[in-house]
Amino acid sequence: MCLSPLCLALSATLGACAGDETLSGHGAREGTWRLSELDGAAFEARATLGFPAPGRISGDGPCNAFNGTQGAPYPWFQAEMLLSTRRACPDLQAENAYFRALTEMTLAEVQDDILILSNTDGREMVFQREAADQP
């Protein structure tokens, strides 16, 4: 075991070089992702997902904004500690489906402008990266 100041400094430096091993560090951090399909069906309401910082997620459901954590290393995904605003709206059923699905996803795959979240039960969410000028 190395406890000298040099060893401690080297360990801290190497840890900092490891980088972001979460989904945000593997191509998902840039831009906002809009949900286009949920379990094979088109998702008509607007719902987004973003990765503003390592280990963080945020976005908008059809009614409310949210944020939370996602610290699982890629290709794993685990949305946790989701906090959202509490506005009522006509798309509340779609919002509940979005948030429920998001918390059930366990795997992630990024391919260019497509993000796929899935789980071992066969559920799947397909997101498309929005262009920078889209609302």
Secondary structure, DSSP 8 states (H G I E B T S, - for coil): ---SHHHHHHHHHHHHHT---SGGGGTTSSS-EEEEEETTEE--S--EEB--STTEEEEE-SS-EEEEE----TTB---EEEEE-----TTHHHHHHHHHHHHH--EEEEETTEEEEE-TTS-EEEEEE--TT--
